[in-house]
Amino acid sequence: MNMKKLIYGGQTLLLLLLLTTSFESKSQNTGHSIKVKTGLKDTLCFLANYYGEKQYLQDSAKTDSKGYLEFKGKDKLPGGIYLFVFPNKTYFEMIVDKEQNFTMECEQSDVINSMKVKGSEENIKFYEYLQFIQKKSKDVEPLKTERKKKLDAKENTDELDKAIKEIDKSVIDYKKNYIATNPNTMLAKVFLASQDVDIPEAPLLANGAKDSTFGYRYYKEHYFDNFDLADERLLRTPIYHTKVSSYIKNMVLQIPDSLIKEADLLVKKSEGNKETFKYMVWYLTNTYETSNIMGLDAVFVHMANTYYTKEKAYWVDEVTLFKIRDRAAQLEPILLGKKVRNLILEDSTGSFQSLYNIKAKYTILFFYDPDCGHCKKSTPPLIDLYNRVKKQGVEVFAVCTEVEMDKWRAFIKEHKLEWINVADPKLHNNFRHEFDISTTPQIFLLDEDKRIIAKKIDVETLDKIVTKELEKDQAKKD
């Protein structure tokens, strides 16, 4: 309980670019000197820091024969919560802010209770808090155990509930008192940022009932009341990423329009500081570029087009900036609701077939490779679906992505494909790029105007969506 495990994460290109200027802001100062004494001798230890959702090594030093080491530099470290990392990757935390010349002394076996700090009033207060929390945790644990036993036995737990609430209140009061008496410290900012929203009682509606949506709306509206998203120091704590991620994933409707609106608001709240602005833009862009939820690539496109410019994305080199914007340009024409480009391709008789000439209520675009194992598995259930719905205005426009026509014709014959089969044997068409076909199979569902209803889905999902669309059409007729 006294130490924690250090977690290392993989570094993507975008992440490495993000971190390139993470520590470039350095003021004229007397630098930093953090001396640490543990029970270890002649041992290499590390200084690390939080950044977003991960932790990164910042420096290293070797303890001498008396167990002392020093992390030293001519520049001040950016404010945040840092970590002293032992060789086994366990660590303890320290606050680095205005005070950057201090000494910490502890025993590895019991860091919190043995900690002695000199030269940093904030770290003294920090460890007083950790000791307080540790004691309260020990106090509450047997109460929770007893409460569980009583619940299992269906006995009354009122007294235990009251005792647990009193301990919880003592922790809350401790933080409130610290904030009131030390308002300008980083620890106070951390306490404020981690506070939950206190939701008042819901008002009554005109009919006398309580407003059932009030709690959610109030919580969302006041979510960042005590959190300064432009405070760079908070970015180097475990709180910043967790708070932002929880908000965007749990408090916002997961549809492109809502997410784009909230993404812009989050960027606006963070733009008062270059580092927090950079992180927010990177985090939101990366999250929706890699999202597996259909349609949310629209958020990535918006972020790339809006913020990845030479003027705004100051941390990105020209080559990477081009790649990001080019990727957005590739995806934009195939976002949900967009009318796809026309495809005019050869069928197995050598005649040309136009996607736009298909007169069907719904068109299934099926991109496949005759040698692809997943394509072979997807084709039979797609045939079953087609046979069930073709009389209801559903057509399949099946596009072979390879150029070996003998294999293509054999595939059509083997599976007795009766839908529209086309290919591009002479590579006259750029559909592989235009429809982002990097793997096969790829399935798009289009409406009668050839606008995208769904994309990059499996046959099982396609079946459900087509069935639902046809049921809606029938309901309109009825």
KOLVEXKOL-102919 format. One record per residue (C-alpha): residue number from 1; residue in one letter; x, y, z. Coordinates in steps of 0.5 Angstrom, whole numbers, plus 2048, in hexadecimal, padded with zeros to 3 digits. Layout:
N
PT   lomar   lumvo   east   north    up
PT     NUM       A      X       Y     Z
...
//
This chain:
478
PT   lomar   lumvo   east   north    up
PT       1       M    800     800   800
PT       2       N    806     805   801
PT       3       M    808     804   7FA
PT       4       K    805     803   7F3
PT       5       K    808     800   7ED
PT       6       L    80A     804   7E7
PT       7       I    806     803   7E1
PT       8       Y    80A     804   7DA
PT       9       G    806     805   7D4
PT      10       G    807     804   7CC
PT      11       Q    809     80B   7C9
PT      12       T    806     80C   7C2
PT      13       L    808     811   7BD
PT      14       L    803     816   7BF
PT      15       L    805     815   7C6
PT      16       L    80C     816   7C5
PT      17       L    80B     81C   7C1
PT      18       L    806     81E   7C7
PT      19       L    80C     81D   7CC
PT      20       T    811     821   7C8
PT      21       T    810     828   7CB
PT      22       S    80D     825   7D2
PT      23       F    813     828   7D6
PT      24       E    815     82E   7D1
PT      25       S    812     833   7D6
PT      26       K    817     835   7DA
PT      27       S    818     83C   7DE
PT      28       Q    81E     83F   7E0
PT      29       N    81F     83C   7E7
PT      30       T    824     839   7EC
PT      31       G    822     832   7E9
PT      32       H    820     82C   7ED
PT      33       S    824     827   7F2
PT      34       I    820     822   7F5
PT      35       K    823     81D   7FA
PT      36       V    821     817   7FC
PT      37       K    823     812   802
PT      38       T    821     80B   802
PT      39       G    823     804   805
PT      40       L    826     803   7FE
PT      41       K    82E     803   7FD
PT      42       D    832     804   7F6
PT      43       T    82B     803   7F2
PT      44       L    828     806   7EC
PT      45       C    822     80A   7ED
PT      46       F    81D     80E   7E9
PT      47       L    819     814   7E9
PT      48       A    813     814   7E5
PT      49       N    80D     818   7E4
PT      50       Y    805     817   7E2
PT      51       Y    803     81A   7DB
PT      52       G    7FC     819   7D9
PT      53       E    7FA     811   7DA
PT      54       K    802     80F   7DB
PT      55       Q    808     810   7DE
PT      56       Y    80F     812   7DB
PT      57       L    816     811   7DE
PT      58       Q    819     818   7DF
PT      59       D    820     817   7E2
PT      60       S    824     812   7E5
PT      61       A    829     812   7EB
PT      62       K    82D     80D   7EF
PT      63       T    82D     80C   7F7
PT      64       D    834     80D   7FA
PT      65       S    836     808   800
PT      66       K    832     80C   805
PT      67       G    82C     80B   801
PT      68       Y    82B     812   7FE
PT      69       L    82A     815   7F7
PT      70       E    829     81B   7F4
PT      71       F    824     81D   7ED
PT      72       K    827     824   7EB
PT      73       G    827     829   7E5
PT      74       K    828     830   7E4
PT      75       D    820     831   7E2
PT      76       K    81A     830   7E6
PT      77       L    816     82A   7E5
PT      78       P    80F     82B   7E2
PT      79       G    80A     82B   7E8
PT      80       G    806     825   7E9
PT      81       I    806     81E   7ED
PT      82       Y    80D     81A   7EC
PT      83       L    80F     813   7EE
PT      84       F    815     811   7F1
PT      85       V    816     80A   7EE
PT      86       F    81A     804   7F1
PT      87       P    81D     7FF   7ED
PT      88       N    817     7FA   7EE
PT      89       K    813     7FF   7EB
PT      90       T    80F     801   7F1
PT      91       Y    80F     808   7F3
PT      92       F    80D     80E   7F7
PT      93       E    80A     815   7F5
PT      94       M    80C     81C   7F7
PT      95       I    80A     823   7F5
PT      96       V    80E     827   7F1
PT      97       D    80C     82E   7F0
PT      98       K    80F     834   7F3
PT      99       E    813     831   7F8
PT     100       Q    819     82D   7F4
PT     101       N    81E     82C   7F8
PT     102       F    81D     827   7FE
PT     103       T    81E     821   801
PT     104       M    81A     81B   802
PT     105       E    81C     815   807
PT     106       C    818     80E   808
PT     107       E    819     807   809
PT     108       Q    817     803   803
PT     109       S    813     7FE   807
PT     110       D    80E     804   809
PT     111       V    80F     80A   805
PT     112       I    809     80E   808
PT     113       N    80A     80D   80F
PT     114       S    811     80E   80F
PT     115       M    812     814   80A
PT     116       K    815     81A   80D
PT     117       V    816     820   808
PT     118       K    81A     826   809
PT     119       G    81A     82C   804
PT     120       S    813     82B   802
PT     121       E    80D     82D   806
PT     122       E    808     82B   801
PT     123       N    80B     824   801
PT     124       I    80B     824   808
PT     125       K    803     825   808
PT     126       F    802     820   802
PT     127       Y    805     81A   807
PT     128       E    801     81D   80D
PT     129       Y    7FB     81C   808
PT     130       L    7FD     815   806
PT     131       Q    7FF     813   80D
PT     132       F    7F8     815   80F
PT     133       I    7F4     812   809
PT     134       Q    7F8     80B   80B
PT     135       K    7F6     80C   812
PT     136       K    7EE     80D   810
PT     137       S    7EF     807   80B
PT     138       K    7F1     802   810
PT     139       D    7EB     805   815
PT     140       V    7E6     804   80F
PT     141       E    7E8     7FD   80D
PT     142       P    7E5     7F9   813
PT     143       L    7DF     7FD   812
PT     144       K    7DE     7FB   80B
PT     145       T    7E0     7F4   80C
PT     146       E    7DA     7F4   812
PT     147       R    7D5     7F7   80E
PT     148       K    7D6     7F2   808
PT     149       K    7D5     7ED   80D
PT     150       K    7CF     7F0   810
PT     151       L    7CC     7F1   809
PT     152       D    7CD     7EA   807
PT     153       A    7C9     7E8   80D
PT     154       K    7C4     7ED   80C
PT     155       E    7C5     7F1   812
PT     156       N    7C5     7F8   814
PT     157       T    7CB     7FC   812
PT     158       D    7C9     803   814
PT     159       E    7CE     804   819
PT     160       L    7D3     802   815
PT     161       D    7D1     806   80F
PT     162       K    7D1     80C   814
PT     163       A    7D8     80B   816
PT     164       I    7DB     80A   80F
PT     165       K    7D8     810   80D
PT     166       E    7DB     814   813
PT     167       I    7E2     811   810
PT     168       D    7E0     814   809
PT     169       K    7DE     81A   80C
PT     170       S    7E5     81B   810
PT     171       V    7E9     81A   809
PT     172       I    7E4     81F   806
PT     173       D    7E5     824   80B
PT     174       Y    7ED     823   80B
PT     175       K    7ED     825   804
PT     176       K    7E8     82B   805
PT     177       N    7EC     82E   80B
PT     178       Y    7F3     82D   807
PT     179       I    7F0     830   801
PT     180       A    7ED     836   805
PT     181       T    7F4     837   809
PT     182       N    7F9     836   803
PT     183       P    7F5     838   7FD
PT     184       N    7FB     839   7F8
PT     185       T    7FE     833   7F9
PT     186       M    7FE     82D   7F4
PT     187       L    7FC     828   7F9
PT     188       A    7F6     82D   7FA
PT     189       K    7F5     82D   7F2
PT     190       V    7F5     825   7F2
PT     191       F    7F0     825   7F8
PT     192       L    7EB     82A   7F4
PT     193       A    7EC     826   7ED
PT     194       S    7EA     81F   7F0
PT     195       Q    7E4     822   7F4
PT     196       D    7DE     81F   7F2
PT     197       V    7D8     823   7F0
PT     198       D    7D3     824   7F6
PT     199       I    7CC     824   7F2
PT     200       P    7C6     827   7F5
PT     201       E    7BF     824   7F6
PT     202       A    7BC     824   7EF
PT     203       P    7B6     82A   7EE
PT     204       L    7AF     828   7ED
PT     205       L    7AC     828   7E6
PT     206       A    7A5     82C   7E5
PT     207       N    7A2     825   7E6
PT     208       G    7A5     824   7ED
PT     209       A    7A9     81F   7EB
PT     210       K    7B1     81F   7EC
PT     211       D    7B5     821   7E6
PT     212       S    7B8     81A   7E5
PT     213       T    7BE     81D   7E0
PT     214       F    7C0     823   7E5
PT     215       G    7C5     81F   7E8
PT     216       Y    7C9     81D   7E2
PT     217       R    7C8     824   7DF
PT     218       Y    7CB     827   7E5
PT     219       Y    7D0     822   7E6
PT     220       K    7D3     823   7DF
PT     221       E    7D2     82B   7DF
PT     222       H    7D6     82B   7E5
PT     223       Y    7DB     826   7E4
PT     224       F    7E1     82A   7E3
PT     225       D    7DF     830   7E8
PT     226       N    7E5     82E   7EC
PT     227       F    7EA     82C   7E7
PT     228       D    7EE     831   7E3
PT     229       L    7F0     82D   7DC
PT     230       A    7F5     832   7DB
PT     231       D    7F9     831   7E1
PT     232       E    7FF     82D   7DE
PT     233       R    801     82B   7E5
PT     234       L    7FB     826   7E5
PT     235       L    7FD     823   7DE
PT     236       R    802     820   7E2
PT     237       T    7FE     81D   7E7
PT     238       P    7F9     816   7E7
PT     239       I    7F3     81B   7E7
PT     240       Y    7F3     81F   7E0
PT     241       H    7F3     819   7DB
PT     242       T    7EE     815   7E0
PT     243       K    7E9     81B   7E1
PT     244       V    7E9     81D   7D9
PT     245       S    7E8     816   7D7
PT     246       S    7E3     814   7DC
PT     247       Y    7DF     81B   7D9
PT     248       I    7DF     819   7D2
PT     249       K    7DE     812   7D2
PT     250       N    7D8     812   7D8
PT     251       M    7D5     819   7D8
PT     252       V    7D5     81A   7D0
PT     253       L    7D0     817   7CC
PT     254       Q    7D4     812   7C7
PT     255       I    7D2     815   7C0
PT     256       P    7D7     81A   7BC
PT     257       D    7D3     820   7BD
PT     258       S    7D3     820   7C4
PT     259       L    7DA     81E   7C5
PT     260       I    7DC     823   7C0
PT     261       K    7D9     829   7C4
PT     262       E    7DC     826   7CB
PT     263       A    7E3     825   7C8
PT     264       D    7E3     82C   7C5
PT     265       L    7E1     82F   7CC
PT     266       L    7E6     82A   7D0
PT     267       V    7EB     82D   7CB
PT     268       K    7E9     834   7CD
PT     269       K    7EA     833   7D4
PT     270       S    7F1     830   7D3
PT     271       E    7F3     836   7CE
PT     272       G    7F6     83A   7D4
PT     273       N    7FC     836   7D4
PT     274       K    800     834   7CE
PT     275       E    802     82D   7D1
PT     276       T    7FA     82B   7D4
PT     277       F    7F8     82E   7CD
PT     278       K    7FD     829   7C9
PT     279       Y    7FB     823   7CE
PT     280       M    7F3     824   7CD
PT     281       V    7F4     825   7C5
PT     282       W    7F8     81F   7C5
PT     283       Y    7F4     81B   7CA
PT     284       L    7ED     81C   7C6
PT     285       T    7F0     81B   7BF
PT     286       N    7F4     815   7C1
PT     287       T    7EE     812   7C5
PT     288       Y    7E9     813   7BF
PT     289       E    7EE     811   7B9
PT     290       T    7EF     80A   7BD
PT     291       S    7E7     809   7BF
PT     292       N    7E4     803   7BD
PT     293       I    7DD     806   7BE
PT     294       M    7DA     807   7B7
PT     295       G    7D9     80E   7B5
PT     296       L    7DE     811   7BA
PT     297       D    7E3     812   7B5
PT     298       A    7DF     819   7B4
PT     299       V    7E2     81B   7BA
PT     300       F    7E9     81A   7B8
PT     301       V    7E8     81D   7B1
PT     302       H    7E5     823   7B5
PT     303       M    7EB     824   7B9
PT     304       A    7F0     823   7B4
PT     305       N    7ED     828   7AF
PT     306       T    7EC     82D   7B5
PT     307       Y    7F2     82C   7B9
PT     308       Y    7F8     829   7B5
PT     309       T    7FA     82F   7B2
PT     310       K    801     832   7B1
PT     311       E    7FF     838   7B6
PT     312       K    7FB     834   7BB
PT     313       A    7FF     82D   7BB
PT     314       Y    806     830   7BD
PT     315       W    808     82A   7C0
PT     316       V    807     826   7B9
PT     317       D    80D     826   7B3
PT     318       E    80A     827   7AC
PT     319       V    80B     820   7AA
PT     320       T    806     81D   7B0
PT     321       L    802     823   7AF
PT     322       F    801     821   7A8
PT     323       K    7FF     81A   7A9
PT     324       I    7FA     81C   7AF
PT     325       R    7F6     820   7AA
PT     326       D    7F7     81C   7A4
PT     327       R    7F4     816   7A8
PT     328       A    7EE     81B   7AA
PT     329       A    7ED     81C   7A3
PT     330       Q    7ED     815   7A1
PT     331       L    7E8     814   7A7
PT     332       E    7E3     81A   7A6
PT     333       P    7E0     817   79F
PT     334       I    7DE     811   7A3
PT     335       L    7DB     813   7A9
PT     336       L    7D4     811   7AB
PT     337       G    7CF     815   7A7
PT     338       K    7D3     816   7A1
PT     339       K    7D2     815   79A
PT     340       V    7D7     810   798
PT     341       R    7DB     811   791
PT     342       N    7D8     80D   78B
PT     343       L    7DB     807   78A
PT     344       I    7DC     805   782
PT     345       L    7DF     7FE   782
PT     346       E    7DF     7F8   77D
PT     347       D    7DB     7F2   77E
PT     348       S    7DD     7EB   77D
PT     349       T    7DA     7EB   775
PT     350       G    7DE     7F2   774
PT     351       S    7D8     7F6   775
PT     352       F    7D9     7FD   779
PT     353       Q    7D4     7FD   77F
PT     354       S    7D3     804   783
PT     355       L    7D1     804   78A
PT     356       Y    7CD     80A   789
PT     357       N    7C9     807   784
PT     358       I    7C6     802   789
PT     359       K    7BF     803   78A
PT     360       A    7BE     800   791
PT     361       K    7BC     802   798
PT     362       Y    7C2     800   79B
PT     363       T    7C9     7FE   798
PT     364       I    7CE     7FA   79C
PT     365       L    7D5     7FB   799
PT     366       F    7D9     7F5   79A
PT     367       F    7E1     7F6   799
PT     368       Y    7E4     7EF   79A
PT     369       D    7EA     7EB   798
PT     370       P    7E9     7E4   795
PT     371       D    7EF     7E1   799
PT     372       C    7ED     7E4   79F
PT     373       G    7EB     7E0   7A5
PT     374       H    7E7     7E4   7A8
PT     375       C    7E3     7E6   7A1
PT     376       K    7E2     7DF   7A0
PT     377       K    7DF     7DE   7A7
PT     378       S    7DB     7E5   7A6
PT     379       T    7D8     7E3   79F
PT     380       P    7D3     7DD   7A1
PT     381       P    7CF     7E1   7A6
PT     382       L    7CF     7E7   7A2
PT     383       I    7CC     7E3   79C
PT     384       D    7C7     7E0   7A1
PT     385       L    7C5     7E8   7A3
PT     386       Y    7C5     7EA   79C
PT     387       N    7C0     7E4   79A
PT     388       R    7BB     7E6   7A0
PT     389       V    7BB     7EE   79E
PT     390       K    7BC     7EF   797
PT     391       K    7B5     7EF   795
PT     392       Q    7B4     7F4   79A
PT     393       G    7B9     7F9   796
PT     394       V    7C0     7F7   799
PT     395       E    7C5     7F6   794
PT     396       V    7CD     7F4   794
PT     397       F    7D2     7F7   791
PT     398       A    7D8     7F2   792
PT     399       V    7DF     7F5   790
PT     400       C    7E5     7F1   78F
PT     401       T    7EB     7F4   792
PT     402       E    7F0     7F0   78E
PT     403       V    7F2     7EF   787
PT     404       E    7F3     7E8   786
PT     405       M    7EC     7E7   782
PT     406       D    7ED     7DF   781
PT     407       K    7EC     7DF   789
PT     408       W    7E7     7E4   789
PT     409       R    7E2     7E0   784
PT     410       A    7E4     7DA   788
PT     411       F    7E1     7DD   78E
PT     412       I    7DB     7E0   78B
PT     413       K    7DA     7D9   788
PT     414       E    7DB     7D5   78E
PT     415       H    7D6     7D9   793
PT     416       K    7D1     7DA   78D
PT     417       L    7D1     7E2   78E
PT     418       E    7CB     7E5   78B
PT     419       W    7CC     7EC   78D
PT     420       I    7D0     7F1   789
PT     421       N    7D7     7EF   789
PT     422       V    7DD     7F4   786
PT     423       A    7E4     7F5   786
PT     424       D    7EA     7F9   784
PT     425       P    7EF     7F5   781
PT     426       K    7F2     7FA   77D
PT     427       L    7F3     7FF   783
PT     428       H    7EF     804   780
PT     429       N    7EB     806   787
PT     430       N    7EE     809   78D
PT     431       F    7E8     806   792
PT     432       R    7ED     802   796
PT     433       H    7F0     809   799
PT     434       E    7E9     80D   798
PT     435       F    7E5     808   79C
PT     436       D    7EB     806   7A1
PT     437       I    7EC     7FF   79F
PT     438       S    7F2     7FD   7A3
PT     439       T    7EF     7F6   7A5
PT     440       T    7EA     7F2   7A2
PT     441       P    7E4     7F1   7A3
PT     442       Q    7E1     7F8   7A3
PT     443       I    7D9     7F9   7A3
PT     444       F    7D6     7FF   7A2
PT     445       L    7CE     800   7A3
PT     446       L    7CB     806   79E
PT     447       D    7C4     809   79E
PT     448       E    7C1     80A   797
PT     449       D    7C5     810   796
PT     450       K    7CB     80C   797
PT     451       R    7CC     810   79E
PT     452       I    7D0     80C   7A3
PT     453       I    7CB     809   7A8
PT     454       A    7D1     804   7AB
PT     455       K    7D8     802   7AA
PT     456       K    7DD     7FD   7AB
PT     457       I    7D9     7F9   7AF
PT     458       D    7D8     7F1   7AF
PT     459       V    7D3     7ED   7AC
PT     460       E    7CF     7EC   7B2
PT     461       T    7CF     7F3   7B4
PT     462       L    7CD     7F5   7AD
PT     463       D    7C7     7F0   7AD
PT     464       K    7C4     7F3   7B4
PT     465       I    7C5     7FA   7B0
PT     466       V    7C2     7F8   7AA
PT     467       T    7BC     7F5   7AE
PT     468       K    7BB     7FB   7B2
PT     469       E    7BB     800   7AC
PT     470       L    7B6     7FB   7A8
PT     471       E    7B1     7FB   7AE
PT     472       K    7B1     802   7AF
PT     473       D    7AF     803   7A7
PT     474       Q    7AA     7FE   7A9
PT     475       A    7A7     802   7AF
PT     476       K    7A7     808   7AA
PT     477       K    7A3     805   7A5
PT     478       D    79E     802   7AA
//
